[in-house]
């Protein structure tokens, strides 16, 4: 095969032999060559979960170097031997389509898909924390609907910095009132401030 030299193991003048002479002066290899067209991932799967992994099962791989890039992949093989010390089974995962950004020895995370389709990440609605108010002991946001103020009960999820995730109660694209909602009655007519 044609490939790319990634490691040079021998220097000019050193002796090369297919078997080790045991003296430390003889090399058994000159270099490491990588076939960039056959890159794959080797994953250690806990043996208690190996029954959930099948050959050709869809996998989503994510390189640590590109955390927002989800690479469609699939299980190539389950190696039929377990590592007794780690209680894992090695699984080989192949990329559906290779990309020049994928390099040998890169760190990668894989997610085994439970169905034949790629699972779409759950859409999350995030709003400024200041938009969430308390009303009768529950979380509420004020919306502008048809030019009027309207309260909406919401379920608050995770908070990060000045933002909060809304787990339930809001739809994407709805306009949330950020300032002045405490001073206006429900149904008050409002207009958006121009920025």
Backbone as CSV, one residue per row, in Angstrom:
resi,resn,N_x,N_y,N_z,CA_x,CA_y,CA_z,C_x,C_y,C_z
1,UNK,0.846,-1.191,0.000,0.000,0.000,0.000,0.878,1.236,0.000
2,UNK,0.300,2.318,-0.458,1.023,3.586,-0.368,0.552,4.274,0.904
3,UNK,1.440,4.989,1.546,1.081,5.632,2.801,1.992,6.790,3.118
4,UNK,1.896,7.249,4.349,2.687,8.379,4.819,3.557,7.900,5.970
5,UNK,4.845,8.250,5.930,5.759,7.894,7.016,5.451,8.809,8.198
6,UNK,5.111,8.202,9.342,4.802,8.989,10.537,5.897,8.909,11.593
7,UNK,6.678,7.825,11.593,7.767,7.672,12.563,8.972,7.092,11.851
8,UNK,10.140,7.709,12.047,11.393,7.190,11.491,12.154,6.528,12.633
9,UNK,12.318,5.196,12.561,12.913,4.430,13.658,14.415,4.208,13.518
10,UNK,14.972,4.330,12.335,16.391,4.017,12.121,17.121,5.231,11.564
11,UNK,18.404,5.267,11.832,19.258,6.342,11.345,20.249,5.762,10.339
12,UNK,20.812,6.589,9.463,21.809,6.089,8.513,22.957,5.405,9.251
13,UNK,23.364,4.231,8.761,24.470,3.486,9.341,24.048,2.418,10.335
14,UNK,22.782,2.431,10.777,22.333,1.407,11.721,22.051,0.106,10.983
15,UNK,22.198,-1.003,11.695,21.920,-2.317,11.112,20.428,-2.613,11.244
16,UNK,19.864,-3.165,10.169,18.444,-3.512,10.131,18.325,-5.010,9.962
17,UNK,17.419,-5.635,10.725,17.207,-7.077,10.631,15.735,-7.360,10.886
18,UNK,15.151,-8.374,10.210,13.745,-8.696,10.471,13.526,-9.311,11.848
19,UNK,14.596,-9.784,12.495,14.492,-10.317,13.852,15.476,-9.581,14.738
20,UNK,15.145,-9.449,15.994,16.016,-8.727,16.918,17.226,-9.579,17.272
21,UNK,18.411,-8.976,17.238,19.636,-9.688,17.602,19.843,-9.675,19.108
22,UNK,19.047,-8.884,19.825,19.137,-8.848,21.272,20.267,-8.001,21.806
23,UNK,21.055,-7.397,20.945,22.188,-6.604,21.417,21.829,-5.140,21.597
24,UNK,20.705,-4.721,21.043,20.328,-3.325,21.140,20.876,-2.486,20.013
25,UNK,21.766,-3.059,19.183,22.342,-2.308,18.073,21.631,-2.603,16.762
26,UNK,20.735,-3.572,16.755,20.046,-3.952,15.529,18.589,-3.519,15.607
27,UNK,18.127,-2.840,14.571,16.732,-2.403,14.502,15.917,-3.456,13.767
28,UNK,14.654,-3.604,14.170,13.764,-4.535,13.457,12.834,-3.793,12.506
29,UNK,12.883,-2.494,12.501,12.049,-1.720,11.592,12.684,-0.389,11.283
30,UNK,12.414,0.103,10.104,12.991,1.372,9.669,12.075,2.535,10.028
31,UNK,10.758,2.333,9.795,9.816,3.424,10.004,8.405,2.868,10.187
32,UNK,7.498,3.763,10.537,6.076,3.432,10.608,5.390,4.151,9.464
33,UNK,4.647,3.395,8.663,3.910,3.961,7.531,2.421,3.816,7.825
34,UNK,1.666,4.880,7.595,0.221,4.870,7.842,-0.515,4.940,6.519
35,UNK,-1.490,4.030,6.357,-2.391,4.063,5.202,-3.554,4.975,5.568
36,UNK,-3.557,6.199,5.063,-4.564,7.195,5.426,-5.956,6.849,4.899
37,UNK,-6.054,5.859,4.003,-7.372,5.481,3.468,-8.049,4.410,4.309
38,UNK,-7.385,3.937,5.351,-7.992,2.877,6.163,-7.987,3.222,7.652
39,UNK,-8.092,4.514,7.974,-8.116,4.919,9.378,-9.391,4.420,10.046
40,UNK,-9.260,3.984,11.282,-10.413,3.527,12.048,-10.158,3.798,13.522
41,UNK,-11.179,3.573,14.325,-11.100,3.814,15.761,-11.169,2.473,16.478
42,UNK,-10.326,2.299,17.487,-10.429,1.129,18.358,-10.947,1.609,19.703
43,UNK,-12.049,1.008,20.148,-12.718,1.437,21.369,-12.782,0.274,22.346
44,UNK,-12.509,0.540,23.609,-12.713,-0.453,24.660,-14.111,-0.252,25.226
45,UNK,-14.980,-1.255,25.048,-16.350,-1.193,25.548,-16.443,-2.078,26.784
46,UNK,-17.029,-1.551,27.844,-17.214,-2.329,29.060,-17.982,-3.599,28.721
47,UNK,-17.515,-4.735,29.231,-18.119,-6.014,28.841,-19.583,-6.124,29.257
48,UNK,-20.024,-5.357,30.240,-21.435,-5.398,30.620,-22.327,-4.694,29.595
49,UNK,-21.740,-3.905,28.680,-22.510,-3.218,27.640,-22.307,-3.821,26.256
50,UNK,-21.413,-4.794,26.123,-21.068,-5.295,24.787,-22.260,-5.951,24.096
51,UNK,-23.250,-6.435,24.866,-24.432,-7.040,24.246,-25.275,-6.023,23.485
52,UNK,-25.037,-4.730,23.699,-25.780,-3.679,22.991,-25.104,-3.266,21.684
53,UNK,-23.899,-3.772,21.448,-23.130,-3.385,20.259,-23.208,-4.495,19.227
54,UNK,-23.531,-4.136,17.978,-23.662,-5.105,16.882,-22.818,-4.643,15.691
55,UNK,-22.396,-5.600,14.878,-21.658,-5.268,13.649,-22.545,-4.414,12.754
56,UNK,-21.969,-3.440,12.089,-22.600,-2.454,11.189,-23.508,-1.467,11.925
57,UNK,-23.537,-1.499,13.257,-24.353,-0.558,14.027,-23.858,0.865,13.793
58,UNK,-24.766,1.825,13.596,-24.346,3.214,13.410,-23.680,3.771,14.670
59,UNK,-22.666,4.581,14.440,-21.899,5.196,15.523,-21.680,6.656,15.158
60,UNK,-21.679,7.523,16.158,-21.320,8.919,15.928,-19.995,9.174,16.627
61,UNK,-18.979,9.530,15.855,-17.646,9.790,16.405,-17.430,11.296,16.501
62,UNK,-16.760,11.726,17.565,-16.443,13.138,17.757,-14.981,13.254,18.160
63,UNK,-14.191,13.913,17.318,-12.779,14.138,17.633,-12.667,15.225,18.694
64,UNK,-11.789,15.017,19.674,-11.596,16.037,20.709,-11.125,17.356,20.099
65,UNK,-10.403,17.287,18.993,-9.906,18.498,18.331,-11.027,19.283,17.648
66,UNK,-12.128,18.620,17.287,-13.265,19.250,16.607,-14.550,18.830,17.327
67,UNK,-14.828,19.364,18.526,-15.946,18.866,19.331,-17.329,19.086,18.719
68,UNK,-17.477,20.022,17.784,-18.788,20.271,17.182,-19.002,19.483,15.890
69,UNK,-18.030,18.693,15.497,-18.109,17.923,14.254,-18.456,16.478,14.606
70,UNK,-19.657,16.045,14.246,-20.119,14.687,14.535,-19.961,13.855,13.268
71,UNK,-19.104,12.840,13.325,-18.719,12.077,12.141,-19.510,10.778,12.084
72,UNK,-20.346,10.604,11.045,-21.078,9.340,10.908,-20.103,8.181,10.698
73,UNK,-20.299,7.126,11.464,-19.413,5.965,11.427,-20.240,4.714,11.656
74,UNK,-19.556,3.554,11.669,-20.261,2.298,11.947,-19.300,1.286,12.551
75,UNK,-19.869,0.307,13.252,-19.070,-0.756,13.853,-18.577,-1.666,12.741
76,UNK,-17.247,-1.859,12.656,-16.658,-2.764,11.665,-16.590,-4.170,12.228
77,UNK,-16.126,-4.276,13.476,-15.955,-5.608,14.069,-15.903,-5.513,15.581
78,UNK,-16.333,-6.586,16.209,-16.180,-6.752,17.648,-15.126,-7.837,17.821
79,UNK,-13.984,-7.485,18.404,-12.886,-8.441,18.565,-13.308,-9.480,19.618
80,UNK,-13.315,-10.773,19.248,-13.894,-11.794,20.137,-12.996,-12.231,21.287
81,UNK,-12.443,-11.291,22.001,-11.667,-11.600,23.200,-11.757,-10.411,24.148
82,UNK,-11.803,-10.681,25.436,-11.957,-9.626,26.435,-10.637,-9.373,27.144
83,UNK,-10.463,-8.146,27.600,-9.323,-7.789,28.440,-9.765,-8.022,29.884
84,UNK,-9.234,-9.049,30.522,-9.693,-9.443,31.856,-9.377,-8.386,32.909
85,UNK,-8.271,-7.686,32.760,-7.900,-6.697,33.773,-8.791,-5.467,33.719
86,UNK,-9.146,-5.031,32.505,-9.995,-3.849,32.365,-11.474,-4.200,32.254
87,UNK,-11.807,-5.478,32.053,-13.191,-5.938,31.850,-13.823,-5.229,30.655
88,UNK,-13.062,-5.179,29.549,-13.544,-4.532,28.329,-13.360,-5.451,27.131
89,UNK,-14.092,-5.126,26.067,-13.968,-5.814,24.784,-13.639,-4.757,23.749
90,UNK,-12.670,-5.038,22.879,-12.262,-4.077,21.858,-13.236,-4.113,20.684
91,UNK,-13.658,-2.930,20.237,-14.564,-2.775,19.102,-13.886,-1.865,18.094
92,UNK,-13.914,-2.274,16.813,-13.350,-1.450,15.737,-14.475,-0.677,15.065
93,UNK,-14.262,0.626,14.923,-15.254,1.521,14.322,-14.630,2.175,13.101
94,UNK,-15.345,2.158,11.967,-14.862,2.780,10.739,-15.670,4.010,10.386
95,UNK,-15.014,5.007,9.815,-15.692,6.228,9.384,-16.427,5.955,8.077
96,UNK,-17.649,6.483,7.942,-18.388,6.313,6.686,-17.688,7.029,5.540
97,UNK,-17.077,8.172,5.841,-16.355,8.941,4.821,-15.139,9.562,5.495
98,UNK,-13.976,9.337,4.910,-12.749,9.898,5.487,-12.629,11.377,5.161
99,UNK,-11.928,12.090,6.010,-11.737,13.526,5.860,-10.279,13.827,6.212
100,UNK,-9.644,14.780,5.530,-8.240,15.082,5.823,-7.991,15.561,7.254
101,UNK,-9.038,16.001,7.964,-8.862,16.451,9.349,-8.654,15.279,10.308
102,UNK,-9.033,14.075,9.886,-8.871,12.893,10.736,-7.440,12.395,10.590
103,UNK,-6.708,12.365,11.705,-5.299,11.974,11.689,-5.064,10.800,12.634
104,UNK,-4.019,10.003,12.363,-3.703,8.882,13.256,-3.428,9.364,14.684
105,UNK,-3.799,8.545,15.647,-3.556,8.768,17.074,-4.327,9.938,17.665
106,UNK,-5.320,10.491,16.945,-6.145,11.549,17.525,-7.067,10.943,18.576
107,UNK,-7.413,11.751,19.556,-8.336,11.320,20.601,-9.764,11.489,20.088
108,UNK,-10.602,10.482,20.333,-11.963,10.494,19.793,-12.930,9.905,20.809
109,UNK,-14.155,10.421,20.794,-15.235,9.845,21.592,-16.245,9.255,20.613
110,UNK,-16.852,8.129,20.979,-17.863,7.532,20.112,-19.148,7.322,20.893
111,UNK,-20.273,7.445,20.181,-21.593,7.174,20.754,-22.264,6.144,19.857
112,UNK,-22.570,4.989,20.416,-23.238,3.936,19.658,-24.718,4.285,19.561
113,UNK,-25.237,4.328,18.326,-26.633,4.685,18.108,-27.518,3.470,18.350
114,UNK,-28.686,3.696,18.954,-29.577,2.589,19.279,-30.526,2.250,18.147
115,UNK,-30.651,3.124,17.155,-31.503,2.827,16.004,-30.691,3.025,14.742
116,UNK,-31.286,2.725,13.595,-30.582,2.842,12.331,-30.368,4.271,11.893
117,UNK,-31.045,5.221,12.525,-30.922,6.612,12.129,-30.025,7.351,13.104
118,UNK,-29.375,8.376,12.598,-28.557,9.216,13.470,-29.496,9.946,14.408
119,UNK,-29.204,9.902,15.685,-30.044,10.579,16.649,-29.748,12.067,16.602
120,UNK,-30.810,12.844,16.434,-30.667,14.286,16.369,-30.613,14.821,17.798
121,UNK,-29.630,15.642,18.102,-29.563,16.173,19.451,-30.820,16.972,19.784
122,UNK,-31.225,16.884,21.032,-32.404,17.599,21.487,-32.163,19.094,21.365
123,UNK,-33.151,19.806,20.809,-33.023,21.258,20.672,-33.301,21.889,22.018
124,UNK,-32.488,22.843,22.362,-32.643,23.508,23.645,-32.897,24.988,23.411
125,UNK,-33.748,25.531,24.254,-34.021,26.959,24.198,-33.308,27.591,25.384
126,UNK,-32.469,28.570,25.092,-31.704,29.258,26.122,-32.073,30.729,26.095
127,UNK,-32.345,31.282,27.272,-32.700,32.697,27.378,-31.873,33.320,28.497
128,UNK,-31.815,34.674,28.545,-31.120,35.319,29.663,-31.807,34.969,30.989
129,UNK,-31.014,34.725,32.012,-31.541,34.367,33.334,-32.470,35.461,33.865
130,UNK,-32.183,36.725,33.525,-32.984,37.849,34.010,-34.412,37.823,33.478
131,UNK,-34.687,37.063,32.416,-36.038,37.007,31.856,-36.965,36.105,32.663
132,UNK,-36.418,35.262,33.532,-37.244,34.347,34.333,-37.648,35.054,35.619
133,UNK,-38.961,35.110,35.875,-39.506,35.755,37.069,-40.249,34.720,37.909
134,UNK,-40.518,35.051,39.164,-41.330,34.208,40.048,-42.744,34.779,40.108
135,UNK,-43.741,33.920,39.964,-45.133,34.351,40.071,-45.909,33.224,40.741
136,UNK,-46.465,33.499,41.886,-47.210,32.498,42.663,-46.374,31.243,42.893
137,UNK,-45.088,31.435,43.166,-44.214,30.316,43.498,-43.741,29.482,42.323
138,UNK,-43.954,29.948,41.097,-43.461,29.181,39.946,-42.707,30.086,38.986
139,UNK,-41.881,29.460,38.151,-41.077,30.211,37.184,-41.944,30.629,36.004
140,UNK,-41.827,31.910,35.650,-42.630,32.487,34.567,-41.726,33.371,33.718
141,UNK,-42.001,33.398,32.423,-41.394,34.409,31.549,-42.532,35.199,30.919
142,UNK,-42.246,36.452,30.611,-43.238,37.295,29.951,-42.927,37.313,28.465
143,UNK,-43.963,37.074,27.671,-43.831,37.063,26.215,-44.570,38.244,25.620
144,UNK,-44.202,38.606,24.406,-44.959,39.580,23.631,-45.695,38.804,22.554
145,UNK,-47.034,38.786,22.668,-47.871,38.109,21.659,-48.910,39.104,21.178
146,UNK,-48.932,39.321,19.880,-49.864,40.276,19.272,-49.754,41.655,19.924
147,UNK,-48.531,42.054,20.275,-48.298,43.382,20.830,-48.678,43.533,22.287
148,UNK,-49.000,42.434,22.967,-49.409,42.511,24.374,-48.560,41.583,25.248
149,UNK,-48.449,41.956,26.543,-47.702,41.160,27.514,-48.517,39.940,27.921
150,UNK,-47.837,38.800,27.957,-48.515,37.561,28.352,-47.548,36.713,29.178
151,UNK,-47.972,36.259,30.376,-47.084,35.410,31.170,-47.153,33.965,30.688
152,UNK,-46.054,33.256,30.839,-46.033,31.840,30.457,-45.228,31.077,31.490
153,UNK,-45.826,30.051,32.086,-45.116,29.186,33.021,-44.083,28.351,32.276
154,UNK,-42.906,28.225,32.850,-41.827,27.467,32.207,-41.184,26.527,33.218
155,UNK,-40.500,25.519,32.684,-39.675,24.638,33.500,-38.226,24.981,33.203
156,UNK,-37.518,25.404,34.234,-36.132,25.843,34.073,-35.205,24.637,34.153
157,UNK,-34.236,24.597,33.228,-33.235,23.530,33.218,-31.916,24.037,33.762
158,UNK,-30.846,23.668,33.100,-29.494,24.006,33.556,-29.209,25.490,33.370
159,UNK,-28.412,26.040,34.293,-27.974,27.433,34.195,-26.495,27.460,33.879
160,UNK,-26.118,28.381,32.991,-24.709,28.540,32.653,-24.438,30.019,32.473
161,UNK,-23.667,30.570,33.386,-23.366,31.994,33.317,-24.631,32.811,33.505
162,UNK,-24.892,33.725,32.573,-26.077,34.581,32.641,-27.251,34.000,31.871
163,UNK,-27.140,32.753,31.426,-28.211,32.151,30.635,-28.783,30.939,31.341
164,UNK,-30.027,30.621,30.992,-30.712,29.469,31.564,-31.384,28.700,30.428
165,UNK,-31.366,27.378,30.529,-32.035,26.535,29.545,-33.473,26.332,29.986
166,UNK,-34.406,26.484,29.051,-35.822,26.261,29.334,-36.172,24.861,28.856
167,UNK,-36.494,23.976,29.807,-36.783,22.580,29.478,-38.184,22.420,28.905
168,UNK,-39.130,23.265,29.314,-40.504,23.179,28.809,-41.184,24.524,28.982
169,UNK,-42.138,24.808,28.077,-42.943,26.015,28.195,-42.702,27.060,27.134
170,UNK,-41.586,26.980,26.419,-41.294,27.957,25.359,-41.036,27.239,24.049
171,UNK,-41.348,27.937,22.968,-41.027,27.449,21.630,-39.981,28.368,21.027
172,UNK,-39.177,27.837,20.129,-38.176,28.654,19.461,-38.819,29.809,18.713
173,UNK,-38.202,30.973,18.751,-38.683,32.127,18.003,-39.635,33.023,18.777
174,UNK,-40.100,32.603,19.942,-40.994,33.459,20.726,-40.188,34.589,21.348
175,UNK,-40.822,35.775,21.460,-40.137,36.955,21.984,-40.377,37.061,23.488
176,UNK,-39.264,37.132,24.223,-39.300,37.183,25.682,-38.986,38.602,26.134
177,UNK,-39.741,39.091,27.146,-39.502,40.422,27.700,-38.386,40.313,28.727
178,UNK,-37.388,41.165,28.583,-36.231,41.114,29.471,-36.323,42.163,30.578
179,UNK,-36.668,43.399,30.226,-36.714,44.493,31.206,-38.119,45.069,31.291
180,UNK,-38.493,45.517,32.499,-39.749,46.243,32.681,-40.978,45.389,32.884
181,UNK,-40.877,44.073,32.828,-42.057,43.217,32.951,-42.690,43.327,34.332
182,UNK,-41.896,43.621,35.358,-42.432,43.712,36.721,-43.322,44.935,36.911
183,UNK,-43.202,45.918,36.023,-43.937,47.174,36.196,-45.151,47.267,35.284
184,UNK,-45.403,46.245,34.485,-46.533,46.288,33.554,-47.537,45.192,33.892
185,UNK,-48.837,45.495,33.750,-49.847,44.467,34.028,-49.972,43.491,32.854
186,UNK,-50.539,42.330,33.150,-50.788,41.340,32.100,-51.707,41.955,31.050
187,UNK,-51.406,41.749,29.780,-52.214,42.271,28.683,-51.840,43.676,28.260
188,UNK,-50.879,44.304,28.952,-50.466,45.661,28.592,-49.900,45.664,27.180
189,UNK,-50.236,46.727,26.440,-49.737,46.853,25.071,-48.283,47.325,25.128
190,UNK,-47.417,46.643,24.362,-45.993,46.979,24.357,-45.486,47.040,22.925
191,UNK,-44.399,47.785,22.759,-43.705,47.803,21.470,-42.241,47.488,21.738
192,UNK,-41.615,46.844,20.767,-40.207,46.474,20.921,-39.321,47.695,20.812
193,UNK,-38.320,47.751,21.666,-37.333,48.829,21.599,-36.442,48.593,20.394
194,UNK,-36.156,49.642,19.671,-35.258,49.551,18.513,-33.825,49.563,19.008
195,UNK,-33.001,48.689,18.409,-31.598,48.627,18.829,-30.716,49.310,17.835
